[in-house]
Amino acid sequence: MQLEAEQTVTEISDYFKVRETPTLSEVEILGTIVSGLLNNRYPVSNKAIIEGLLRQLEQESNVSNQQGCRNLLELVLLSTQDDVI
């Protein structure tokens, strides 16, 4: 009985380890966004980076990567000049 319980715990932890995506640094996240824009021949602008970060944030399952996207969004939004009317 003890061996079956230990095996079940091991199988459950292995299942979740396989599904976990690797944690990326903020530089890697931003690099992925920018290289995707360049590969698709889109101009690299604050608006395009913000859109890419939002898309990445929606698709991301890793909590650390989600926080990295939020941090980058904050940096880009704070560095974006206000629209002049």
C-alpha positions in Angstrom: 0.0 0.0 0.0 2.8 2.4 0.9 4.6 1.7 -2.4 1.4 2.3 -4.4 0.9 5.7 -2.6 4.5 6.7 -3.3 4.2 5.7 -7.0 1.0 7.6 -7.4 2.6 10.7 -5.9 5.6 10.3 -8.2 3.3 9.9 -11.3 1.3 13.0 -10.4 4.4 15.1 -9.9 5.9 13.8 -13.1 2.7 14.8 -14.9 2.9 18.4 -13.7 6.6 18.7 -14.4 6.1 17.8 -18.1 3.3 20.4 -18.5 5.3 23.2 -16.8 6.9 25.7 -19.3 10.4 26.9 -18.6 10.7 30.3 -16.8 12.1 33.0 -19.1 13.8 36.2 -18.1 12.2 39.5 -19.1 15.0 40.0 -21.7 14.1 36.6 -23.3 10.4 37.4 -23.3 11.0 40.8 -24.9 13.5 39.2 -27.4 10.9 36.7 -28.4 8.3 39.4 -29.0 10.7 41.6 -31.0 12.1 38.7 -33.1 8.6 37.6 -33.9 7.8 41.1 -35.2 11.0 41.2 -37.3 10.4 37.7 -38.7 6.9 38.7 -39.8 8.2 42.0 -41.2 6.2 44.1 -38.8 7.6 47.4 -37.6 8.9 47.3 -34.1 7.0 50.0 -32.2 5.7 50.4 -28.6 2.2 49.6 -29.8 3.4 46.4 -31.5 5.4 45.3 -28.4 2.4 46.0 -26.1 0.2 43.9 -28.4 2.7 41.1 -28.4 3.1 41.2 -24.6 -0.7 41.1 -24.1 -1.0 38.2 -26.5 1.9 36.4 -24.7 0.3 37.1 -21.3 -3.0 35.6 -22.4 -1.3 32.4 -23.7 1.2 32.0 -20.9 0.6 29.3 -18.2 3.8 29.8 -16.2 3.2 32.3 -13.4 6.7 33.6 -13.4 6.5 34.3 -17.2 3.1 36.1 -16.6 4.7 38.3 -14.1 7.6 39.0 -16.5 5.1 40.1 -19.1 3.4 42.4 -16.7 6.7 44.0 -15.6 7.6 44.5 -19.3 4.2 46.0 -20.0 4.7 48.4 -17.2 8.1 49.5 -18.5 6.8 50.0 -22.0 3.7 51.9 -20.9 5.7 54.2 -18.6 8.2 54.9 -21.4 5.5 55.6 -24.0 4.9 59.3 -24.5 1.3 60.5 -23.9 -0.7 61.2 -27.0 -0.8 64.9 -27.8 -4.2 66.2 -29.0 
